[in-house]
């Protein structure tokens, strides 16, 4: 809802212009999103054991049974000071006040969000309730609080209730109980208006060179091992410190390069299910033999002298496969529930699987384009691997006996479902993301003997029409496929089966390497269909918990589980095997956690012989001001009256600045704000008949439903307006645009022409990669002005926060 007028209006205002006419718009400010938080700065939970005292929070809150018993004991200690009448009058008040420590909004009620201020001893009270409490039960105050201010104001109800008020009246007790914005969907995974899941992240490791695998040894130590594309594997301890000495370093043997997008390198790592006893692990990497390229699967053993180091001399080559091209190398290794080693190969590369009459993927006599299953147990003598007797094509003439499934293009990242923690439903399913050709990406569940369609099909669509019409194809369709306007390179993920975030149980979370999207699928148990939701970073204060962030690097390389089943993913800012911009993130649901101590485990001790490098987080949340860290705006060192200049220019061309124009549909800024990191590199264009616009200026346009804080991004370069392609479009890019327009923060980096297509304009920028601190999009890395590989259905947009006044300095 918004009202329009020209001249002065109450509330927040922003300058709009169109055709050289000035108008101010007042915007209705929506209430803040709810932010449930406990006194330990973590999300609320459902108690394992039903509460006996604070029963109003028995289903969801911040107290477990032990805390509930402690509060009950405190209650009886207080009430023992009163006679029957005092008990009858004040027992309810005392119980309510004590039990607010169990409220899902305890951190708000006790003013605990700001670590620089003391926690209240009495929760924030609404004035009417406070007055009623004081009239009847002010004698309980010395027993409820040792705050000297409360003692001092005990006999002054007006000042006392003012002292007990909260700055944010929405959270005062008991009115917050009847506030639908705070109580609706409490404890459930939060979605925005577009159905996008609101999740947060925790930084776990950084400074990695294209981290493409993170695995655990399943040995009780809860270490995790992160592999870099160059061929180096690092050990991380449960406290997230890293051992200085690499676990494995075969970088001299691994074939890769520094050019962005090289698909060769160290591609896969897995530990034997009985690693704790036999010390075996398996790796998948690219090699060069003469002028030929191959993929190699090797077995290694742990050093007998150091549990955190591989014996490099123990390598035994299990399998080598010739690669006819440098792309589509596959790379996944895993052990499924049956104890066999699964190897996921690509189709050999190039485009369209052009090898042979039907391609490698449909040719069961080739090992490329397949899921292979082999038995590597008891291989100390005799063959290095055996064929499982129930492999589906063991008795088929001409077929390779290793083949478990076929018709795959380039499955990138697969996982085994641990199954529901209680019912074990879904246990053993193998999920894979299969990278598409030029139209669709897909997610498959891999089953024995099945044909996954490539090259006859890509997703649900026919690719090779002749093969597609073949009645003997008998292919299985993916559980989900998406077009290239949504992403161009799927990265398979995991079904969440961890303990810490119960709401995520059964949700398959995956991503796209090119678009940077995080996505999720959840199976409908009755229909068997998979429901899709995009995953977004939490809006507003959703991720305002200590240690959480709401942004990530755009190139999503891989996903992982730790030994406890918690979910992680790896991404990088520059997709090069030699760029140390890779980060490991843990996925966090801020809406609900498991009860305290339910997920507790004691890692087995690790004998460390290397130096330890402590973990130092480098990432920070975007658009969240740390509590107690708000600084007053510094006055500008130079004055620039841009409004007066604009009015003077309008007057010079004979336009009246007070004329009421038609409703504007675009916004822009004529002078980008200054940054503290570096000076913007701007070129001035020739003056237009109305306003002198600088290169890099932006405006919002398109289908905005009357909103001025959101729209399609249009950028001004070299005398013309144009659109920006959504390839690599991230929250950091959106933050640059929103700040340039005068807003404090970005709420969304919109993609897929969400605000309509700007077909009447050229596409001026593509592959924009911002750090978030640049002055304009031109200062960010991009493909070059006018250079693009996209269409207008990929026009980028933004949604900016409208809770901050526009900065007016130049």
C-alpha positions in Angstrom: 0.0 0.0 0.0 1.4 3.4 -0.8 0.2 6.9 -1.4 1.6 9.4 -3.9 1.9 13.2 -3.8 4.4 15.8 -4.9 6.2 18.0 -2.4 6.5 17.1 1.3 4.9 13.9 2.6 5.2 12.2 6.0 7.3 9.1 6.5 10.2 7.8 4.4 10.7 9.4 1.0 12.7 8.7 -2.1 13.4 10.8 -5.1 11.9 9.4 -8.3 12.3 10.9 -11.7 10.9 10.2 -15.1 11.1 12.5 -18.1 12.8 15.1 -15.8 9.9 15.5 -13.3 10.5 15.2 -9.6 8.0 13.4 -7.3 8.2 12.0 -3.7 6.6 8.8 -2.7 5.7 7.7 0.8 5.9 4.0 1.3 4.1 1.8 3.9 6.6 0.0 6.0 5.7 -3.6 6.6 6.3 -4.9 10.2 9.5 -6.7 10.8 9.7 -10.4 10.2 9.5 -12.5 13.4 12.8 -13.6 14.9 12.3 -16.3 17.6 15.4 -16.7 19.7 16.3 -18.1 23.1 18.5 -16.7 25.8 21.4 -18.8 24.6 21.1 -17.0 21.2 19.8 -20.1 19.5 16.5 -21.0 17.9 13.6 -22.5 20.0 12.9 -26.3 20.1 10.3 -28.9 21.0 11.0 -30.4 24.4 11.8 -34.1 24.5 9.9 -34.5 27.8 6.7 -32.6 28.4 7.0 -29.6 30.7 5.2 -29.6 34.0 5.4 -26.0 35.1 5.6 -23.8 32.1 3.0 -25.8 30.3 2.1 -22.9 27.9 5.4 -23.7 26.2 5.3 -27.5 26.3 5.1 -27.8 22.5 7.6 -25.2 21.4 9.9 -22.9 23.3 13.2 -22.4 25.0 13.0 -24.7 28.0 13.7 -28.4 28.3 12.4 -30.5 31.3 15.4 -29.6 33.5 15.0 -25.9 33.0 11.3 -26.2 33.6 12.0 -27.9 36.9 14.5 -25.2 37.9 11.9 -22.5 37.2 9.3 -24.4 39.2 11.7 -24.6 42.2 12.3 -20.8 41.9 8.6 -20.2 41.9 8.0 -22.1 45.1 10.9 -20.3 46.8 9.3 -17.0 45.9 5.8 -18.0 46.9 6.9 -19.3 50.3 7.2 -15.7 51.3 3.5 -15.0 51.0 0.3 -16.0 52.8 -2.7 -17.6 51.3 -4.1 -14.3 50.0 -0.8 -13.3 48.5 -0.5 -16.8 46.9 -4.0 -16.6 45.5 -3.5 -13.1 44.1 0.1 -13.3 42.7 0.8 -17.0 41.9 -0.4 -16.6 38.3 1.7 -13.4 37.8 4.8 -14.9 39.2 4.4 -18.1 37.1 3.9 -16.1 33.9 6.9 -13.9 34.5 9.2 -16.7 35.3 8.1 -18.8 32.4 8.9 -16.1 29.8 12.4 -17.6 29.9 10.7 -20.5 28.0 9.1 -18.2 25.4 10.3 -18.7 21.8 11.0 -14.9 22.0 12.9 -15.0 25.3 15.8 -13.1 23.8 13.5 -10.3 22.9 11.6 -10.3 26.1 14.7 -10.1 28.2 16.6 -7.7 25.9 19.3 -10.3 25.4 19.9 -9.7 21.7 22.5 -7.0 22.4 25.5 -8.6 24.1 26.7 -5.2 25.2 23.7 -4.6 27.5 22.8 -6.6 30.7 20.0 -9.2 30.4 16.8 -8.1 32.1 15.7 -9.9 35.3 12.1 -9.2 34.5 10.8 -9.7 30.9 9.6 -6.7 28.9 6.0 -5.9 29.9 3.2 -4.2 28.0 2.1 -1.0 30.0 -1.4 -2.2 30.7 -0.2 -5.6 32.1 2.6 -3.9 34.0 0.1 -1.6 35.7 -2.2 -4.5 36.7 0.8 -6.5 38.0 2.0 -3.5 40.1 -1.5 -2.8 41.6 -1.8 -6.4 42.8 1.7 -7.9 43.3 4.4 -5.2 43.6 5.4 -7.0 46.8 6.9 -9.8 44.6 9.4 -7.5 42.9 12.3 -8.0 45.4 12.0 -11.7 45.0 11.8 -11.6 41.2 14.6 -9.2 40.6 17.9 -8.0 42.1 18.1 -5.1 39.7 18.8 -2.0 41.8 16.7 0.1 39.3 13.7 -2.1 40.0 14.2 -1.7 43.7 14.5 2.0 43.4 11.3 2.3 41.3 9.3 -0.2 43.3 6.9 2.4 44.7 6.6 4.5 41.5 4.4 2.5 39.1 4.6 4.9 36.2 8.4 5.1 36.1 8.7 1.4 36.9 6.5 0.4 34.0 8.4 2.8 31.7 11.6 1.0 32.8 10.1 -2.4 32.0 8.9 -1.4 28.6 10.7 -2.7 25.5 12.0 -0.5 22.7 10.2 -2.8 20.3 6.6 -2.9 21.6 5.7 -5.7 19.3 7.5 -8.1 21.6 6.1 -7.0 25.0 4.4 -9.6 27.2 1.6 -10.6 26.9 0.6 -8.8 23.7 3.1 -10.8 21.6 0.9 -13.9 22.3 -1.9 -12.4 20.2 0.3 -10.9 17.5 -0.4 -13.1 14.4 2.9 -12.0 12.8 4.8 -13.5 15.7 2.7 -16.6 16.3 1.8 -17.7 12.7 3.8 -20.7 11.5 6.0 -20.5 14.6 8.4 -23.4 14.7 8.1 -24.2 11.0 10.5 -23.6 8.2 9.9 -20.1 7.1 9.0 -19.2 3.5 8.9 -15.9 1.8 6.0 -14.7 -0.4 7.4 -16.6 -3.3 7.6 -19.9 -1.4 11.4 -19.6 -1.0 12.7 -21.4 2.2 14.4 -19.0 4.6 17.6 -20.8 5.8 20.9 -19.5 7.1 24.5 -20.7 7.0 27.5 -21.2 9.2 31.0 -20.8 7.9 33.1 -23.9 8.5 36.3 -23.6 6.5 37.8 -21.1 4.0 40.7 -20.4 1.8 40.2 -23.6 -0.2 41.1 -24.1 -3.9 37.9 -25.4 -5.5 36.8 -27.7 -2.7 34.8 -30.4 -4.4 34.5 -33.2 -1.8 34.0 -33.3 1.9 33.8 -36.7 3.5 34.1 -38.3 6.9 35.8 -41.6 7.9 32.8 -42.9 9.9 35.3 -43.9 12.7 33.8 -41.9 15.6 36.4 -39.1 15.5 34.1 -36.7 13.7 36.9 -35.4 11.6 36.1 -34.2 8.1 38.3 -34.3 5.0 38.1 -31.7 2.3 39.6 -32.3 -1.1 40.8 -29.6 -3.4 40.6 -30.0 -7.2 44.4 -29.7 -7.5 44.8 -33.0 -5.6 45.3 -32.0 -2.0 43.1 -33.3 0.9 43.0 -31.5 4.3 42.0 -32.9 7.7 39.7 -30.8 9.9 39.1 -31.6 13.5 35.7 -31.3 15.2 36.5 -27.8 16.5 37.1 -26.8 12.8 40.8 -26.3 13.1 42.9 -27.7 10.2 46.0 -29.8 10.4 48.9 -28.0 8.7 50.1 -31.1 7.0 47.9 -32.4 4.1 46.1 -35.7 4.6 46.9 -36.5 0.9 48.9 -34.7 -1.7 48.9 -36.1 -5.2 48.9 -32.8 -7.0 51.9 -33.8 -9.1 50.0 -36.6 -10.6 46.6 -34.9 -11.0 45.8 -33.4 -14.4 44.1 -30.0 -14.1 44.8 -26.3 -14.9 44.1 -22.9 -13.6 41.6 -21.9 -16.3 38.1 -21.3 -15.0 35.7 -24.2 -15.6 38.3 -26.9 -16.1 36.4 -30.2 -15.3 39.6 -32.2 -14.8 41.4 -32.8 -11.6 41.0 -34.6 -8.3 37.2 -35.3 -8.4 36.2 -37.8 -5.8 37.1 -39.3 -2.4 35.4 -41.9 -0.2 36.4 -44.1 2.8 35.8 -47.8 2.9 32.9 -48.7 5.3 35.4 -50.7 7.4 38.1 -48.0 7.2 38.4 -48.0 11.0 39.7 -51.6 10.7 41.4 -51.8 7.3 42.5 -48.1 6.8 41.4 -48.0 3.1 40.2 -45.1 1.1 39.5 -44.5 -2.6 40.1 -41.6 -4.9 39.0 -40.5 -8.4 41.2 -38.2 -10.4 42.3 -37.2 -14.0 45.7 -38.1 -15.3 47.6 -37.7 -18.5 49.4 -40.6 -20.2 51.4 -39.5 -23.2 48.9 -37.5 -25.2 45.9 -39.3 -23.7 43.7 -38.3 -20.8 42.3 -40.8 -18.4 40.3 -41.1 -15.2 41.9 -43.2 -12.5 40.3 -44.8 -9.5 42.9 -45.8 -6.9 43.0 -47.3 -3.5 45.2 -45.9 -0.7 45.8 -46.8 2.9 46.4 -44.8 6.0 49.9 -44.4 7.2 50.6 -46.9 10.0 52.4 -44.1 11.9 49.8 -41.3 11.6 46.0 -41.6 11.4 45.9 -38.1 9.8 48.1 -39.0 6.8 47.9 -41.3 3.8 50.7 -43.7 3.0 51.4 -42.3 -0.5 53.4 -45.4 -1.4 50.3 -47.6 -0.9 48.5 -46.5 -4.0 47.0 -49.4 -6.1 45.2 -48.5 -9.3 41.8 -50.1 -9.3 40.6 -48.9 -12.7 41.6 -46.5 -15.5 39.3 -45.3 -18.3 40.3 -43.4 -21.4 38.7 -40.0 -21.7 38.1 -38.8 -25.4 37.6 -35.2 -24.3 38.5 -32.9 -21.4 35.0 -32.4 -20.1 32.3 -34.7 -18.6 34.7 -36.6 -16.4 32.1 -37.7 -13.7 33.9 -38.0 -10.4 31.7 -39.4 -7.7 32.7 -42.3 -5.6 30.6 -43.8 -2.8 29.8 -46.9 -0.9 26.1 -47.7 -0.7 24.3 -49.7 1.9 25.2 -53.0 0.1 28.9 -52.4 0.8 29.9 -52.1 -2.8 31.9 -49.2 -4.4 29.9 -47.1 -6.9 31.7 -45.2 -9.6 29.9 -42.5 -11.6 31.5 -41.7 -15.0 30.7 -39.0 -17.5 29.8 -39.7 -21.1 33.3 -38.8 -22.5 32.7 -35.2 -23.2 32.3 -32.9 -26.2 28.6 -32.2 -26.9 25.7 -34.6 -27.5 27.7 -37.8 -26.7 28.8 -38.2 -30.3 30.7 -41.4 -29.8 29.5 -44.4 -31.8 26.1 -45.0 -33.2 24.2 -44.3 -30.0 26.8 -42.6 -27.9 28.7 -43.9 -24.9 25.9 -43.5 -22.4 23.6 -46.0 -24.3 26.4 -48.4 -25.1 26.6 -51.0 -22.3 30.0 -52.2 -23.6 31.5 -48.8 -22.7 32.3 -47.7 -19.1 31.6 -44.0 -19.8 28.2 -42.5 -19.1 27.5 -45.1 -16.5 27.0 -46.0 -12.9 29.5 -48.8 -12.1 29.3 -51.1 -9.1 32.4 -53.2 -8.0 33.4 -55.2 -5.0 36.8 -54.1 -3.5 36.7 -56.2 -0.4 39.3 -58.9 0.2 41.4 -57.7 -2.7 44.8 -58.1 -1.1 45.4 -61.2 -3.3 44.0 -61.8 -6.8 42.0 -59.2 -8.8 41.8 -55.7 -7.4 38.0 -55.8 -7.7 35.4 -58.4 -8.3 32.0 -58.1 -9.9 29.0 -58.3 -7.6 27.0 -61.5 -8.6 23.7 -59.5 -8.8 25.0 -56.8 -11.1 22.2 -56.4 -13.8 24.2 -57.1 -17.0 26.6 -59.8 -15.8 25.0 -62.3 -18.2 24.3 -59.9 -21.1 26.5 -60.5 -24.1 28.7 -57.6 -24.9 27.9 -55.6 -21.8 30.5 -54.7 -19.2 29.7 -56.6 -16.0 30.6 -53.5 -13.9 27.6 -51.6 -15.3 24.9 -51.0 -12.6 22.9 -48.3 -14.5 23.4 -46.4 -17.8 22.2 -43.5 -19.9 23.8 -40.8 -17.8 25.5 -37.7 -19.1 27.6 -36.4 -16.3 26.3 -37.1 -12.9 27.9 -34.5 -10.6 27.5 -35.3 -6.9 25.5 -38.2 -5.7 24.6 -39.3 -2.1 23.0 -42.2 -0.2 19.9 -41.5 1.9 20.4 -42.5 5.5 16.7 -42.9 5.9 14.3 -41.4 8.4 15.9 -41.4 11.9 12.9 -43.3 13.4 11.2 -45.2 10.6 14.3 -45.6 8.3 12.0 -44.8 5.4 14.0 -43.9 2.3 17.2 -45.6 3.6 19.6 -46.6 0.9 18.2 -44.5 -2.0 21.0 -43.0 -4.2 20.3 -39.5 -5.4 22.2 -37.9 -8.2 22.3 -34.6 -10.1 22.9 -35.2 -13.8 24.2 -32.2 -15.7 22.3 -31.4 -18.9 23.3 -30.4 -22.4 21.7 -27.1 -23.3 18.1 -27.1 -22.0 17.5 -29.1 -18.8 19.2 -30.2 -15.6 17.8 -33.2 -13.7 17.8 -35.1 -10.4 17.6 -38.9 -10.5 17.2 -41.7 -8.0 19.6 -44.4 -9.3 18.3 -48.0 -9.4 19.8 -51.3 -10.6 19.7 -51.9 -14.3 17.8 -48.7 -15.2 18.4 -46.5 -18.3 18.4 -42.8 -17.5 17.8 -41.7 -21.0 20.8 -39.8 -22.3 21.4 -39.1 -25.2 17.8 -39.9 -26.2 16.4 -37.6 -23.6 17.5 -34.5 -21.6 15.4 -34.2 -18.6 11.8 -35.0 -19.6 12.5 -33.7 -23.2 13.7 -35.6 -26.3 17.2 -34.7 -27.3 18.0 -37.2 -30.0 14.5 -37.6 -31.6 15.3 -40.8 -33.4 16.6 -42.5 -30.3 13.8 -41.0 -28.3 11.2 -42.7 -30.5 12.8 -46.1 -30.0 10.3 -48.3 -28.2 13.1 -50.3 -26.5 14.5 -47.3 -24.7 12.6 -48.1 -21.5 14.2 -45.2 -19.7 13.3 -44.0 -16.2 12.4 -40.3 -15.8 14.0 -38.0 -13.4 12.2 -37.0 -10.1 12.8 -33.4 -11.1 14.2 -31.4 -14.0 14.6 -27.7 -14.5 15.3 -25.4 -17.5 18.4 -23.4 -18.1 16.7 -20.2 -17.3 16.8 -21.5 -13.7 20.4 -22.9 -13.8 22.8 -24.5 -16.2 24.8 -27.1 -14.2 23.1 -29.1 -11.4 25.1 -30.0 -8.3 23.5 -33.0 -6.5 23.0 -32.8 -2.8 21.7 -34.8 0.2 18.5 -35.8 1.9 18.8 -34.1 5.3 18.7 -36.7 8.0 20.7 -34.9 10.7 19.6 -34.3 14.3 20.0 -30.6 14.8 17.2 -29.3 12.5 14.1 -31.6 12.7 12.1 -29.5 10.2 14.5 -30.3 7.4 14.2 -34.1 7.8 13.4 -35.7 4.5 14.2 -32.6 2.4 16.6 -33.1 -0.5 18.8 -30.0 -0.8 20.9 -29.4 -3.9 22.1 -26.5 -6.0 23.3 -25.2 -9.4 26.9 -24.4 -10.1 26.2 -21.7 -12.7 23.2 -19.8 -11.3 24.2 -20.2 -7.6 20.7 -21.3 -6.7 20.1 -23.5 -3.7 17.0 -25.7 -4.2 15.0 -28.3 -2.3 12.7 -31.2 -3.0 10.4 -33.0 -0.6 8.5 -36.1 -1.5 4.7 -36.3 -1.0 4.3 -39.6 0.8 0.9 -40.2 -0.7 1.3 -39.2 -4.4 5.1 -40.0 -4.7 5.6 -36.6 -6.4 8.4 -34.3 -5.4 7.5 -30.8 -4.4 10.0 -28.1 -5.3 11.0 -25.0 -3.3 13.9 -22.7 -3.8 16.2 -22.0 -0.8 16.9 -18.4 0.0 19.0 -16.8 2.6 16.9 -15.5 5.5 15.4 -12.1 5.2 15.8 -9.3 7.8 16.7 -10.6 11.2 16.1 -14.3 10.3 19.8 -15.0 10.4 20.6 -12.6 13.2 22.1 -15.3 15.5 25.8 -15.4 16.6 28.0 -17.1 14.0 25.3 -17.2 11.3 25.5 -15.6 7.9 23.0 -15.1 5.0 25.2 -15.1 1.9 27.6 -17.4 0.1 29.9 -17.5 -2.9 28.0 -18.2 -6.1 29.6 -21.3 -7.6 28.1 -24.2 -5.8 30.6 -27.1 -6.3 29.5 -29.9 -3.9 27.5 -31.0 -0.9 28.4 -33.1 2.1 27.3 -34.7 5.3 29.4 -34.9 8.4 29.5 -38.0 10.6 26.5 -36.8 12.6 24.4 -36.3 9.4 24.4 -32.5 9.3 24.4 -30.9 5.9 27.1 -28.7 4.2 27.9 -27.3 0.8 31.0 -26.0 -0.8 31.2 -23.0 -3.1 33.8 -20.6 -4.5 34.0 -17.0 -5.7 36.3 -17.9 -8.7 35.8 -21.3 -10.3 39.5 -22.0 -10.8 41.4 -25.0 -9.4 44.1 -22.6 -8.1 41.9 -19.8 -6.6 41.8 -20.0 -2.8 38.3 -18.5 -2.6 36.5 -21.8 -1.7 34.4 -21.9 1.5 32.6 -24.7 3.3 29.2 -23.8 4.7 26.9 -25.6 7.1 23.2 -25.3 6.5 21.2 -24.0 9.4 17.4 -23.8 10.0 16.8 -20.7 12.2 13.1 -21.6 12.8 13.7 -24.6 15.1 16.5 -26.7 16.6 16.6 -30.0 18.4 16.3 -30.0 22.2 19.5 -29.4 24.1 21.7 -32.5 24.6 19.6 -34.6 22.1 22.3 -34.3 19.5 25.3 -34.5 21.8 28.1 -36.8 20.9 31.7 -37.3 22.2 34.2 -37.6 19.4 36.9 -40.2 19.8 40.3 -38.7 20.5 42.6 -37.9 17.6 46.3 -38.3 17.8 47.7 -35.2 16.1 51.3 -35.1 14.9 51.0 -32.0 12.8 50.7 -28.4 13.7 47.1 -27.2 14.0 45.8 -24.1 12.2 42.9 -22.5 14.1 39.7 -21.7 12.2 39.2 -18.0 11.6 35.9 -17.0 10.0 36.1 -14.6 7.1 32.5 -14.3 6.0 29.9 -11.9 7.5 26.2 -11.4 7.2 24.8 -8.9 4.7 22.3 -6.3 5.8 22.3 -7.2 9.5 23.7 -4.6 11.9 25.4 -6.3 14.8 23.5 -5.5 18.1 25.1 -2.7 20.0 27.4 -1.8 17.1 25.3 0.9 15.5 27.3 3.9 14.8 25.9 7.4 14.0 26.2 8.5 10.5 29.4 10.5 9.8 28.6 13.8 8.2 29.9 14.2 4.7 33.1 16.0 4.3 31.8 17.8 1.2 28.4 19.1 0.5 26.6 18.4 -2.7 23.0 19.6 -3.2 22.0 17.1 -5.9 18.3 18.0 -5.5 18.8 21.7 -6.1 21.0 20.9 -9.1 18.3 18.7 -10.6 15.6 21.3 -10.0 17.8 24.0 -11.6 18.3 21.8 -14.7 14.6 21.2 -14.9 13.9 24.9 -14.7 16.5 25.5 -17.5 14.5 23.3 -19.9 11.2 24.9 -18.9 9.7 22.2 -16.7 7.9 22.9 -13.4 9.3 20.6 -10.6 5.9 20.8 -8.8 3.9 19.4 -11.7 2.2 16.1 -10.8 3.4 13.4 -13.2 1.8 10.1 -14.0 2.8 7.3 -11.6 6.5 6.5 -12.2 7.6 3.0 -12.9 11.4 3.4 -12.6 13.9 4.8 -10.1 17.5 5.8 -10.6 20.4 7.5 -9.0 22.3 10.2 -10.7 25.4 10.0 -8.5 26.5 6.6 -7.0 27.4 6.8 -3.3 31.0 6.7 -2.3 32.6 3.5 -1.1 35.2 3.1 1.6 37.1 0.2 -0.1 38.1 1.9 -3.4 37.2 4.7 -5.6 34.6 4.0 -8.3 35.9 4.0 -11.8 33.3 6.1 -13.6 33.2 7.7 -17.0 31.0 10.7 -17.6 28.6 10.6 -20.6 27.5 13.5 -22.7 24.8 15.6 -21.1 21.3 14.5 -22.1 18.5 17.1 -22.7 17.2 16.6 -19.1 19.7 15.1 -16.7 23.5 14.4 -16.7 23.6 10.7 -16.0 26.8 9.0 -15.0 28.0 5.6 -16.4 26.9 2.9 -14.0 23.7 4.6 -12.9 20.9 2.1 -12.2 17.1 2.2 -12.1 14.4 -0.3 -11.3 11.7 -1.0 -13.9 9.1 -3.6 -14.9 6.2 -5.4 -13.2 6.5 -4.0 -9.7 2.9 -3.9 -8.5 3.4 -0.2 -7.7 6.5 -0.8 -5.5 9.5 1.4 -6.0 11.9 -0.7 -3.9 11.9 -3.7 -6.3 12.1 -4.3 -10.1 14.2 -5.3 -13.1 17.7 -3.8 -12.9 18.5 -1.5 -15.8 22.0 0.1 -16.0 23.1 3.2 -17.9 26.4 2.7 -19.9 27.8 4.8 -22.8 24.7 6.8 -23.4 22.1 4.0 -23.3 20.0 2.0 -20.8 20.2 -1.8 -20.8 19.4 -4.9 -18.8 21.6 -7.2 -16.7 21.7 -11.0 -17.2 21.0 -13.1 -14.1 24.0 -15.5 -14.7 26.0 -15.4 -11.4 23.5 -12.9 -10.0 23.8 -13.0 -6.2 22.9 -11.0 -3.1 26.3 -9.3 -3.3 25.3 -7.9 -6.7 21.9 -6.9 -5.4 23.5 -5.2 -2.5 25.5 -2.9 -4.8 22.4 -2.0 -6.7 20.2 -1.3 -3.6 22.9 0.7 -1.9 23.4 2.7 -5.1 19.7 3.5 -5.1 19.9 4.7 -1.5 18.6 1.6 0.3 20.3 0.1 3.3 20.1 -3.5 2.2 19.0 -6.0 -0.4 16.4 -8.5 0.4 16.5 -10.6 -2.8 18.5 -11.1 -5.9 15.7 -11.8 -8.4 16.3 -13.9 -11.4 14.5 -15.4 -14.5 12.9 -12.0 -15.4 10.8 -12.0 -12.3 9.9 -8.3 -13.0 9.3 -8.8 -16.7 11.5 -8.8 -19.7 13.2 -5.7 -20.9 13.0 -6.6 -24.6 13.0 -3.0 -25.7 16.5 -2.6 -24.3 19.9 -4.2 -25.1 21.6 -6.6 -22.6 24.6 -4.6 -21.4 26.1 -6.8 -18.6 26.4 -10.5 -18.0 28.3 -12.7 -15.5 28.5 -9.9 -13.0 30.4 -10.8 -9.9 30.4 -8.3 -7.0 32.0 -8.4 -3.6 29.2 -6.2 -2.3 31.3 -3.1 -1.6 31.6 -1.7 -5.1 30.1 1.7 -6.1 28.4 0.4 -9.3 28.0 -2.8 -11.2 30.7 -1.5 -13.6 33.2 -1.8 -10.8 32.4 -5.5 -10.4 33.9 -8.3 -12.5 31.8 -8.9 -15.6 32.0 -10.3 -19.1 32.4 -6.9 -20.7 29.9 -4.2 -21.8 27.5 -5.6 -24.4 29.1 -9.1 -24.2 26.6 -11.8 -23.1 25.4 -15.3 -23.6 21.8 -15.0 -22.4 18.4 -13.8 -23.4 15.9 -11.4 -21.8 14.1 -14.2 -20.0 17.2 -14.1 -17.7 16.9 -10.4 -16.9 18.0 -9.8 -13.3 16.2 -7.8 -10.7 16.3 -6.8 -7.0 14.1 -6.3 -4.0 15.6 -3.7 -1.7 14.8 -3.0 2.0 12.6 0.1 2.5 13.2 0.7 6.2 16.1 3.2 5.7 16.0 6.8 4.6 17.8 7.6 1.4 21.3 8.9 1.8 21.6 12.3 0.2 25.3 12.9 0.2 27.1 12.7 -3.2 
